[in-house]
Structures are given as structure tokens and as C-alpha cells.
Amino acid sequence: MPGTESRRRAHLVGSIPADDAADAMRLAVEHLPGRLDHLPDGETGERSQWIMNVLDDFRHHPALEITRPGDFSGYDTVPRYRVRRGERLYGATLDLGITAAARASYPVYREQRAAGVRGFQVGIPGAIDLALFTFGPTGVLRYERPFAEALAIAMHEVHRDDVVFQVELPAELVLLTRAPRPARRALAGLLAGRVAALALGAPRGARFGAHLCLGDLNHRALGAPSDAQPLVELANALVERWPASRPLQYVHLPLAAGAEPPVVDPAFYRPLRGLRPGGVRVVAGYAHEEQDLGTQRRVRDQVEDAVGARVDVSTSCGLGRRDRAGAIAAMDRIRTLLDD
């Protein structure tokens, strides 16, 4: 069962509205002292909107040309590309910015180790997600491979014993929420198999977490399930297929949707009874600063009653789409929910 430790832990998904990595990490350890296992660098500046800066930079990639301009104001205004006639796309030509950001932030993380954190968290978008957002649905089958190769290169360049790679999976989860209920288990297995293959591109012994995501562009979700069943199907499939040589340490489940707080209906959380995490920690993403504390505690109790154990606490996604005051309020809410 999850939560073999009786004490709940805190988790931050990645982005924090801060001036730089040092400011972000300082905020995190100040507001969640001694309760964070893994410390992200805050994904500050142009990285605050997940992979949108990478998609924007593809305007300058010699093998790509834009087919749909976009300003990132919504999910339907993300730029879209195609491979130029006579060109091919190779992983070695795709700089996703992961290596440079991690190398710049790692020394700052080392300065915070005295705060009790156990690892440096590096966000890794899924290869399917990169292909989908870059080329659209028709590009997933054609271009997943070069993105997986580029991610493997980055993971080999960044890997250290205290690095934890967090694979971030909005496309997979949103697709599952939109699939007919009878088809979800088979689809979850197919998608989880591709994510497990991506993990095998990392060095042997590399540690991982999985962030199931509903999207948070401009603090708006891309999908919203009617209950937790799609999350359970994908989490179980990931745990079942994950390679033992690259340990999966946690699975994060989004239980709110962007600016919308979590629902209070216990029926929403009932499918969590089917969660089979084995030794993988479960992180519940329900903390939300705009929902009153009493309601948040009821949600926590409903989640843990369904799971059958205490689970770790997080928001549904990163904090980078909030302002600084909102992000601090969210971290303080996480801290409050850690204890009875």
C-alpha cells in the first residue's frame, strides 16, 4: 500500500513563480521545511509554461516549418509545425533545454540539501506529448521516436545519483479521460508501455516519478474527468509496466483542474479503491488555496479513505501559472494538510 511512512510528505510539481532558481528553491524549503523529498528548480522565466518555450524555439529549427501560427493564449492557439520537404527530424538535433537548465540549477540545489530534501527533481515531458503538441495528432506515430531520443540524450547528460526525473504526461491522461470507459484499460496499457520505453532510455539506476497531468496552460486545464477512474487506470498501468532497473518512486494524481478546486463528492474519489501502487508512493494533487480549509480536509479524508492509507500532498500541477502570493498560499495549504 502507499504511504508506508505514517507521515505525509509534500510534493511540488515543478514550476514556481520566482525570480530565479535560487529564489524558487528558497521559497520551497521555507514554506515546506523538512517535508519535501524532491526539490525542483522552479522552472522560472520562459520555462514557467512547461514546454511552450520549446515549441516557440522550434520556429528556428532548420528542419521544421510552421503550419499554424499561435500566441499560446489557449490550447487551440499553440503553434504547429511540419518537417520541411527533403529534411528528416533526428533526436540529436532537438535541444529541449533540459540539460542547460539542470546544470545551471544543480549547484543551487546542493546548497539546499541541509533542508532535508533527498533529490533534485528534473521535469521530463513525455515523448508523445512533445510530438502531439509540435505536430498535432497525426505526428504522434511519426515523430515520437526522435523526441524519445532527445530525451534519452538529456537524461544521460543530467543523471546523477541524487537526480529524480519526473515524467510529465498530460496528453496520455487527457486522452484517457476522453476515451470510452470500456476501452480505458487497454489504452492505458498501451500508453504506459510507451512511457516505460522512454524510461529505459535513461541510465540504469535512474530514479523516476510520474506526474499525471490535466494541463494547466494559463492556469486552465485541458481535460477534467468525471471521476478518478482514468487516473487509476493510467497509474496502475505505469506501475505494472515500469522497468525495475529504473525505479519509479512516486505517481502524482491531479485531483483538481487548473484554477478549479477539487470536487467534494465522495463518488469522484471512489475509484481510488482500485489503485494498486505496490511500493510506489502516491501523491494526491488536491491542495488548493481558493477552497476553504475545512472542505480541503474533507477531500483529504475522502481520498485517503478510498486509497486505504495516508498519501502525500500536492497541488494538481505546477505553481508557475499562479502569481507569487497565490503560489505561497498554495504551499502553505500543502503544509497545513500534511498534519491532522
Contacts in CASP RR format, 6 or more apart in sequence:
PFRMAT RR
TARGET T0000
AUTHOR 0000-0000-0000
METHOD contacts of the structure
MODEL  1
MPGTESRRRAHLVGSIPADDAADAMRLAVEHLPGRLDHLPDGETGERSQW
IMNVLDDFRHHPALEITRPGDFSGYDTVPRYRVRRGERLYGATLDLGITA
AARASYPVYREQRAAGVRGFQVGIPGAIDLALFTFGPTGVLRYERPFAEA
LAIAMHEVHRDDVVFQVELPAELVLLTRAPRPARRALAGLLAGRVAALAL
GAPRGARFGAHLCLGDLNHRALGAPSDAQPLVELANALVERWPASRPLQY
VHLPLAAGAEPPVVDPAFYRPLRGLRPGGVRVVAGYAHEEQDLGTQRRVR
DQVEDAVGARVDVSTSCGLGRRDRAGAIAAMDRIRTLLDD
1 277 0 8 1.000
1 278 0 8 1.000
1 307 0 8 1.000
1 308 0 8 1.000
1 309 0 8 1.000
2 275 0 8 1.000
2 277 0 8 1.000
2 278 0 8 1.000
2 279 0 8 1.000
2 280 0 8 1.000
2 281 0 8 1.000
2 282 0 8 1.000
2 307 0 8 1.000
2 309 0 8 1.000
2 310 0 8 1.000
2 311 0 8 1.000
3 281 0 8 1.000
3 282 0 8 1.000
3 309 0 8 1.000
3 310 0 8 1.000
3 311 0 8 1.000
3 312 0 8 1.000
4 279 0 8 1.000
6 310 0 8 1.000
7 310 0 8 1.000
7 338 0 8 1.000
8 35 0 8 1.000
8 310 0 8 1.000
8 311 0 8 1.000
8 312 0 8 1.000
8 313 0 8 1.000
8 337 0 8 1.000
8 338 0 8 1.000
8 339 0 8 1.000
9 35 0 8 1.000
9 36 0 8 1.000
9 37 0 8 1.000
9 281 0 8 1.000
9 312 0 8 1.000
9 313 0 8 1.000
9 338 0 8 1.000
10 32 0 8 1.000
10 35 0 8 1.000
10 36 0 8 1.000
10 312 0 8 1.000
10 313 0 8 1.000
10 314 0 8 1.000
10 334 0 8 1.000
10 335 0 8 1.000
10 338 0 8 1.000
11 36 0 8 1.000
11 37 0 8 1.000
11 38 0 8 1.000
11 250 0 8 1.000
11 252 0 8 1.000
11 283 0 8 1.000
11 312 0 8 1.000
11 313 0 8 1.000
11 314 0 8 1.000
12 28 0 8 1.000
12 32 0 8 1.000
12 36 0 8 1.000
12 38 0 8 1.000
12 39 0 8 1.000
12 40 0 8 1.000
12 42 0 8 1.000
12 121 0 8 1.000
12 314 0 8 1.000
12 315 0 8 1.000
12 318 0 8 1.000
12 319 0 8 1.000
12 331 0 8 1.000
13 40 0 8 1.000
13 166 0 8 1.000
13 211 0 8 1.000
13 252 0 8 1.000
13 314 0 8 1.000
13 315 0 8 1.000
13 317 0 8 1.000
13 318 0 8 1.000
13 319 0 8 1.000
14 40 0 8 1.000
14 41 0 8 1.000
14 42 0 8 1.000
14 43 0 8 1.000
14 121 0 8 1.000
14 123 0 8 1.000
14 166 0 8 1.000
14 318 0 8 1.000
14 319 0 8 1.000
15 40 0 8 1.000
15 42 0 8 1.000
15 43 0 8 1.000
15 44 0 8 1.000
15 47 0 8 1.000
15 48 0 8 1.000
15 50 0 8 1.000
15 318 0 8 1.000
15 319 0 8 1.000
15 320 0 8 1.000
15 321 0 8 1.000
16 24 0 8 1.000
16 27 0 8 1.000
16 28 0 8 1.000
16 40 0 8 1.000
16 42 0 8 1.000
16 43 0 8 1.000
16 44 0 8 1.000
16 318 0 8 1.000
16 319 0 8 1.000
16 320 0 8 1.000
16 327 0 8 1.000
17 44 0 8 1.000
17 48 0 8 1.000
17 319 0 8 1.000
17 320 0 8 1.000
17 322 0 8 1.000
17 323 0 8 1.000
17 324 0 8 1.000
17 327 0 8 1.000
18 24 0 8 1.000
18 27 0 8 1.000
18 42 0 8 1.000
18 44 0 8 1.000
18 324 0 8 1.000
19 44 0 8 1.000
20 44 0 8 1.000
21 41 0 8 1.000
21 42 0 8 1.000
21 44 0 8 1.000
21 104 0 8 1.000
21 105 0 8 1.000
21 108 0 8 1.000
21 109 0 8 1.000
22 108 0 8 1.000
22 111 0 8 1.000
23 44 0 8 1.000
24 40 0 8 1.000
24 41 0 8 1.000
24 42 0 8 1.000
24 43 0 8 1.000
24 44 0 8 1.000
25 39 0 8 1.000
25 41 0 8 1.000
25 42 0 8 1.000
25 108 0 8 1.000
25 109 0 8 1.000
25 112 0 8 1.000
26 112 0 8 1.000
27 327 0 8 1.000
27 328 0 8 1.000
27 331 0 8 1.000
28 36 0 8 1.000
28 39 0 8 1.000
28 40 0 8 1.000
28 42 0 8 1.000
28 331 0 8 1.000
29 36 0 8 1.000
29 39 0 8 1.000
29 112 0 8 1.000
29 115 0 8 1.000
29 117 0 8 1.000
31 328 0 8 1.000
31 331 0 8 1.000
31 332 0 8 1.000
31 335 0 8 1.000
32 331 0 8 1.000
32 334 0 8 1.000
32 335 0 8 1.000
33 115 0 8 1.000
34 115 0 8 1.000
34 116 0 8 1.000
34 117 0 8 1.000
35 335 0 8 1.000
35 338 0 8 1.000
36 115 0 8 1.000
36 116 0 8 1.000
36 117 0 8 1.000
37 117 0 8 1.000
37 118 0 8 1.000
37 119 0 8 1.000
37 250 0 8 1.000
38 117 0 8 1.000
38 118 0 8 1.000
38 119 0 8 1.000
38 120 0 8 1.000
38 121 0 8 1.000
38 164 0 8 1.000
38 166 0 8 1.000
39 109 0 8 1.000
39 112 0 8 1.000
39 115 0 8 1.000
39 117 0 8 1.000
39 119 0 8 1.000
39 120 0 8 1.000
39 121 0 8 1.000
40 121 0 8 1.000
40 122 0 8 1.000
40 123 0 8 1.000
40 166 0 8 1.000
41 101 0 8 1.000
41 102 0 8 1.000
41 105 0 8 1.000
41 108 0 8 1.000
41 109 0 8 1.000
41 120 0 8 1.000
41 121 0 8 1.000
42 320 0 8 1.000
43 50 0 8 1.000
43 101 0 8 1.000
43 123 0 8 1.000
43 320 0 8 1.000
46 53 0 8 1.000
47 53 0 8 1.000
47 101 0 8 1.000
48 320 0 8 1.000
48 321 0 8 1.000
49 72 0 8 1.000
49 217 0 8 1.000
49 218 0 8 1.000
49 321 0 8 1.000
50 125 0 8 1.000
50 168 0 8 1.000
50 216 0 8 1.000
50 217 0 8 1.000
51 96 0 8 1.000
51 125 0 8 1.000
51 129 0 8 1.000
51 130 0 8 1.000
51 133 0 8 1.000
52 72 0 8 1.000
52 78 0 8 1.000
52 217 0 8 1.000
54 96 0 8 1.000
54 97 0 8 1.000
54 130 0 8 1.000
55 78 0 8 1.000
55 79 0 8 1.000
55 133 0 8 1.000
55 134 0 8 1.000
56 72 0 8 1.000
56 79 0 8 1.000
58 64 0 8 1.000
58 79 0 8 1.000
58 81 0 8 1.000
58 134 0 8 1.000
59 66 0 8 1.000
59 79 0 8 1.000
61 93 0 8 1.000
61 94 0 8 1.000
62 84 0 8 1.000
62 87 0 8 1.000
63 83 0 8 1.000
63 84 0 8 1.000
63 87 0 8 1.000
63 88 0 8 1.000
63 89 0 8 1.000
63 93 0 8 1.000
64 81 0 8 1.000
64 82 0 8 1.000
64 83 0 8 1.000
64 84 0 8 1.000
64 89 0 8 1.000
64 134 0 8 1.000
65 81 0 8 1.000
65 82 0 8 1.000
65 83 0 8 1.000
65 84 0 8 1.000
66 79 0 8 1.000
66 80 0 8 1.000
66 81 0 8 1.000
67 80 0 8 1.000
67 81 0 8 1.000
67 82 0 8 1.000
68 79 0 8 1.000
68 80 0 8 1.000
69 79 0 8 1.000
70 77 0 8 1.000
70 78 0 8 1.000
70 79 0 8 1.000
71 77 0 8 1.000
72 78 0 8 1.000
72 79 0 8 1.000
72 217 0 8 1.000
72 218 0 8 1.000
73 218 0 8 1.000
74 217 0 8 1.000
74 218 0 8 1.000
74 220 0 8 1.000
75 217 0 8 1.000
75 220 0 8 1.000
75 222 0 8 1.000
78 133 0 8 1.000
78 217 0 8 1.000
80 134 0 8 1.000
80 135 0 8 1.000
80 136 0 8 1.000
81 134 0 8 1.000
81 135 0 8 1.000
82 135 0 8 1.000
83 89 0 8 1.000
83 143 0 8 1.000
89 143 0 8 1.000
89 146 0 8 1.000
90 146 0 8 1.000
90 149 0 8 1.000
91 146 0 8 1.000
91 147 0 8 1.000
91 149 0 8 1.000
91 150 0 8 1.000
91 153 0 8 1.000
92 149 0 8 1.000
92 150 0 8 1.000
92 153 0 8 1.000
94 146 0 8 1.000
94 147 0 8 1.000
94 149 0 8 1.000
94 150 0 8 1.000
95 150 0 8 1.000
96 125 0 8 1.000
96 130 0 8 1.000
96 150 0 8 1.000
96 151 0 8 1.000
96 154 0 8 1.000
97 154 0 8 1.000
98 122 0 8 1.000
98 123 0 8 1.000
98 124 0 8 1.000
98 151 0 8 1.000
98 154 0 8 1.000
98 158 0 8 1.000
99 153 0 8 1.000
99 154 0 8 1.000
99 157 0 8 1.000
99 158 0 8 1.000
102 120 0 8 1.000
102 122 0 8 1.000
102 158 0 8 1.000
102 163 0 8 1.000
103 157 0 8 1.000
103 158 0 8 1.000
105 120 0 8 1.000
106 120 0 8 1.000
106 160 0 8 1.000
109 117 0 8 1.000
109 119 0 8 1.000
109 120 0 8 1.000
118 162 0 8 1.000
119 162 0 8 1.000
119 163 0 8 1.000
119 164 0 8 1.000
120 160 0 8 1.000
120 162 0 8 1.000
120 163 0 8 1.000
120 164 0 8 1.000
121 164 0 8 1.000
121 166 0 8 1.000
122 158 0 8 1.000
122 163 0 8 1.000
122 164 0 8 1.000
122 165 0 8 1.000
122 166 0 8 1.000
123 165 0 8 1.000
123 166 0 8 1.000
123 167 0 8 1.000
123 168 0 8 1.000
124 151 0 8 1.000
124 154 0 8 1.000
124 155 0 8 1.000
124 165 0 8 1.000
124 166 0 8 1.000
124 167 0 8 1.000
124 168 0 8 1.000
124 198 0 8 1.000
125 151 0 8 1.000
125 167 0 8 1.000
125 168 0 8 1.000
126 147 0 8 1.000
126 151 0 8 1.000
126 167 0 8 1.000
126 168 0 8 1.000
126 169 0 8 1.000
126 171 0 8 1.000
126 172 0 8 1.000
126 195 0 8 1.000
126 198 0 8 1.000
127 144 0 8 1.000
127 145 0 8 1.000
127 147 0 8 1.000
127 148 0 8 1.000
127 151 0 8 1.000
127 194 0 8 1.000
127 198 0 8 1.000
128 140 0 8 1.000
128 144 0 8 1.000
128 171 0 8 1.000
128 172 0 8 1.000
128 191 0 8 1.000
128 194 0 8 1.000
128 195 0 8 1.000
129 168 0 8 1.000
129 169 0 8 1.000
129 170 0 8 1.000
129 171 0 8 1.000
129 172 0 8 1.000
130 147 0 8 1.000
130 151 0 8 1.000
131 139 0 8 1.000
131 140 0 8 1.000
131 142 0 8 1.000
131 143 0 8 1.000
131 144 0 8 1.000
131 147 0 8 1.000
132 139 0 8 1.000
132 140 0 8 1.000
132 171 0 8 1.000
133 171 0 8 1.000
134 143 0 8 1.000
134 147 0 8 1.000
135 142 0 8 1.000
135 143 0 8 1.000
144 194 0 8 1.000
148 197 0 8 1.000
148 198 0 8 1.000
148 201 0 8 1.000
151 198 0 8 1.000
151 201 0 8 1.000
152 198 0 8 1.000
152 201 0 8 1.000
152 202 0 8 1.000
155 165 0 8 1.000
155 201 0 8 1.000
155 202 0 8 1.000
155 203 0 8 1.000
155 206 0 8 1.000
156 201 0 8 1.000
156 202 0 8 1.000
156 203 0 8 1.000
158 165 0 8 1.000
159 202 0 8 1.000
159 203 0 8 1.000
159 206 0 8 1.000
163 206 0 8 1.000
163 207 0 8 1.000
164 207 0 8 1.000
164 208 0 8 1.000
164 209 0 8 1.000
164 249 0 8 1.000
165 199 0 8 1.000
165 202 0 8 1.000
165 206 0 8 1.000
165 207 0 8 1.000
165 208 0 8 1.000
165 209 0 8 1.000
166 208 0 8 1.000
166 209 0 8 1.000
166 210 0 8 1.000
166 211 0 8 1.000
166 252 0 8 1.000
167 195 0 8 1.000
167 198 0 8 1.000
167 199 0 8 1.000
167 208 0 8 1.000
167 209 0 8 1.000
167 210 0 8 1.000
167 211 0 8 1.000
168 211 0 8 1.000
168 213 0 8 1.000
169 195 0 8 1.000
169 210 0 8 1.000
169 211 0 8 1.000
169 212 0 8 1.000
169 213 0 8 1.000
169 234 0 8 1.000
170 213 0 8 1.000
170 214 0 8 1.000
170 215 0 8 1.000
170 222 0 8 1.000
172 191 0 8 1.000
172 192 0 8 1.000
172 195 0 8 1.000
172 212 0 8 1.000
172 234 0 8 1.000
173 212 0 8 1.000
173 213 0 8 1.000
173 214 0 8 1.000
173 230 0 8 1.000
173 231 0 8 1.000
173 234 0 8 1.000
173 254 0 8 1.000
174 214 0 8 1.000
174 215 0 8 1.000
174 222 0 8 1.000
174 223 0 8 1.000
175 187 0 8 1.000
175 191 0 8 1.000
176 184 0 8 1.000
176 187 0 8 1.000
176 188 0 8 1.000
176 191 0 8 1.000
176 230 0 8 1.000
176 233 0 8 1.000
176 234 0 8 1.000
177 214 0 8 1.000
177 223 0 8 1.000
177 224 0 8 1.000
177 225 0 8 1.000
177 230 0 8 1.000
178 223 0 8 1.000
179 187 0 8 1.000
179 230 0 8 1.000
181 229 0 8 1.000
184 229 0 8 1.000
184 230 0 8 1.000
184 233 0 8 1.000
185 233 0 8 1.000
185 237 0 8 1.000
188 230 0 8 1.000
188 233 0 8 1.000
188 234 0 8 1.000
188 236 0 8 1.000
188 237 0 8 1.000
189 237 0 8 1.000
189 240 0 8 1.000
189 241 0 8 1.000
191 234 0 8 1.000
191 237 0 8 1.000
192 234 0 8 1.000
192 237 0 8 1.000
192 238 0 8 1.000
192 240 0 8 1.000
192 241 0 8 1.000
192 242 0 8 1.000
193 237 0 8 1.000
193 241 0 8 1.000
195 210 0 8 1.000
195 238 0 8 1.000
195 241 0 8 1.000
196 238 0 8 1.000
196 241 0 8 1.000
196 242 0 8 1.000
196 243 0 8 1.000
199 206 0 8 1.000
199 208 0 8 1.000
199 242 0 8 1.000
199 243 0 8 1.000
199 246 0 8 1.000
199 248 0 8 1.000
200 243 0 8 1.000
200 245 0 8 1.000
200 246 0 8 1.000
202 208 0 8 1.000
202 246 0 8 1.000
204 245 0 8 1.000
204 246 0 8 1.000
205 245 0 8 1.000
205 246 0 8 1.000
205 247 0 8 1.000
206 246 0 8 1.000
207 246 0 8 1.000
207 247 0 8 1.000
207 249 0 8 1.000
208 242 0 8 1.000
208 246 0 8 1.000
208 247 0 8 1.000
208 248 0 8 1.000
208 249 0 8 1.000
209 248 0 8 1.000
209 249 0 8 1.000
209 250 0 8 1.000
209 251 0 8 1.000
209 252 0 8 1.000
210 235 0 8 1.000
210 238 0 8 1.000
210 248 0 8 1.000
210 250 0 8 1.000
210 251 0 8 1.000
210 252 0 8 1.000
211 252 0 8 1.000
211 317 0 8 1.000
212 231 0 8 1.000
212 234 0 8 1.000
212 235 0 8 1.000
212 251 0 8 1.000
212 252 0 8 1.000
212 253 0 8 1.000
212 254 0 8 1.000
213 254 0 8 1.000
213 317 0 8 1.000
214 221 0 8 1.000
214 222 0 8 1.000
214 223 0 8 1.000
214 224 0 8 1.000
214 225 0 8 1.000
214 254 0 8 1.000
214 257 0 8 1.000
214 258 0 8 1.000
214 316 0 8 1.000
214 317 0 8 1.000
215 221 0 8 1.000
215 222 0 8 1.000
215 223 0 8 1.000
215 258 0 8 1.000
215 317 0 8 1.000
216 258 0 8 1.000
216 316 0 8 1.000
216 317 0 8 1.000
216 318 0 8 1.000
216 321 0 8 1.000
217 321 0 8 1.000
218 321 0 8 1.000
219 258 0 8 1.000
219 259 0 8 1.000
219 321 0 8 1.000
219 322 0 8 1.000
220 258 0 8 1.000
220 259 0 8 1.000
221 257 0 8 1.000
221 258 0 8 1.000
221 260 0 8 1.000
221 316 0 8 1.000
223 257 0 8 1.000
224 257 0 8 1.000
224 260 0 8 1.000
225 231 0 8 1.000
226 268 0 8 1.000
227 267 0 8 1.000
227 268 0 8 1.000
227 269 0 8 1.000
227 270 0 8 1.000
227 271 0 8 1.000
228 253 0 8 1.000
228 255 0 8 1.000
228 268 0 8 1.000
228 269 0 8 1.000
228 270 0 8 1.000
228 271 0 8 1.000
228 272 0 8 1.000
228 306 0 8 1.000
229 271 0 8 1.000
231 253 0 8 1.000
231 254 0 8 1.000
231 255 0 8 1.000
231 271 0 8 1.000
231 272 0 8 1.000
232 271 0 8 1.000
232 272 0 8 1.000
232 274 0 8 1.000
232 275 0 8 1.000
235 251 0 8 1.000
235 253 0 8 1.000
235 275 0 8 1.000
235 277 0 8 1.000
235 282 0 8 1.000
236 274 0 8 1.000
236 275 0 8 1.000
236 276 0 8 1.000
236 277 0 8 1.000
238 248 0 8 1.000
238 251 0 8 1.000
239 248 0 8 1.000
239 251 0 8 1.000
239 276 0 8 1.000
239 277 0 8 1.000
239 278 0 8 1.000
239 280 0 8 1.000
240 276 0 8 1.000
242 248 0 8 1.000
248 280 0 8 1.000
249 280 0 8 1.000
249 281 0 8 1.000
250 280 0 8 1.000
250 281 0 8 1.000
250 282 0 8 1.000
250 283 0 8 1.000
250 312 0 8 1.000
251 277 0 8 1.000
251 280 0 8 1.000
251 281 0 8 1.000
251 282 0 8 1.000
251 283 0 8 1.000
252 283 0 8 1.000
252 285 0 8 1.000
252 314 0 8 1.000
253 282 0 8 1.000
253 283 0 8 1.000
253 284 0 8 1.000
253 285 0 8 1.000
254 285 0 8 1.000
254 316 0 8 1.000
254 317 0 8 1.000
255 262 0 8 1.000
255 269 0 8 1.000
255 284 0 8 1.000
255 285 0 8 1.000
255 286 0 8 1.000
255 299 0 8 1.000
255 303 0 8 1.000
255 316 0 8 1.000
256 262 0 8 1.000
256 285 0 8 1.000
256 286 0 8 1.000
256 288 0 8 1.000
256 315 0 8 1.000
256 316 0 8 1.000
257 316 0 8 1.000
258 316 0 8 1.000
258 317 0 8 1.000
258 321 0 8 1.000
259 290 0 8 1.000
261 288 0 8 1.000
261 290 0 8 1.000
261 291 0 8 1.000
261 295 0 8 1.000
262 268 0 8 1.000
262 285 0 8 1.000
262 286 0 8 1.000
262 288 0 8 1.000
262 291 0 8 1.000
262 296 0 8 1.000
262 299 0 8 1.000
262 316 0 8 1.000
264 295 0 8 1.000
264 298 0 8 1.000
264 299 0 8 1.000
264 302 0 8 1.000
266 302 0 8 1.000
266 305 0 8 1.000
266 306 0 8 1.000
269 299 0 8 1.000
269 302 0 8 1.000
269 303 0 8 1.000
269 305 0 8 1.000
269 306 0 8 1.000
270 306 0 8 1.000
271 306 0 8 1.000
272 303 0 8 1.000
272 306 0 8 1.000
272 307 0 8 1.000
273 306 0 8 1.000
273 307 0 8 1.000
273 308 0 8 1.000
275 282 0 8 1.000
275 307 0 8 1.000
281 311 0 8 1.000
281 312 0 8 1.000
282 307 0 8 1.000
282 309 0 8 1.000
282 311 0 8 1.000
282 312 0 8 1.000
283 311 0 8 1.000
283 312 0 8 1.000
283 313 0 8 1.000
283 314 0 8 1.000
284 300 0 8 1.000
284 303 0 8 1.000
284 307 0 8 1.000
284 311 0 8 1.000
284 312 0 8 1.000
284 313 0 8 1.000
284 314 0 8 1.000
285 313 0 8 1.000
285 314 0 8 1.000
285 315 0 8 1.000
285 316 0 8 1.000
286 296 0 8 1.000
286 299 0 8 1.000
286 300 0 8 1.000
286 303 0 8 1.000
286 313 0 8 1.000
286 316 0 8 1.000
287 296 0 8 1.000
287 313 0 8 1.000
287 314 0 8 1.000
287 315 0 8 1.000
287 330 0 8 1.000
287 333 0 8 1.000
287 334 0 8 1.000
287 337 0 8 1.000
288 296 0 8 1.000
288 315 0 8 1.000
288 316 0 8 1.000
288 330 0 8 1.000
288 333 0 8 1.000
289 326 0 8 1.000
289 329 0 8 1.000
289 330 0 8 1.000
289 332 0 8 1.000
289 333 0 8 1.000
291 299 0 8 1.000
293 333 0 8 1.000
293 336 0 8 1.000
296 333 0 8 1.000
296 337 0 8 1.000
297 337 0 8 1.000
300 313 0 8 1.000
300 337 0 8 1.000
303 311 0 8 1.000
304 310 0 8 1.000
304 311 0 8 1.000
313 334 0 8 1.000
313 337 0 8 1.000
313 338 0 8 1.000
314 334 0 8 1.000
315 330 0 8 1.000
315 334 0 8 1.000
319 326 0 8 1.000
319 327 0 8 1.000
319 330 0 8 1.000
319 331 0 8 1.000
320 327 0 8 1.000
322 330 0 8 1.000
END
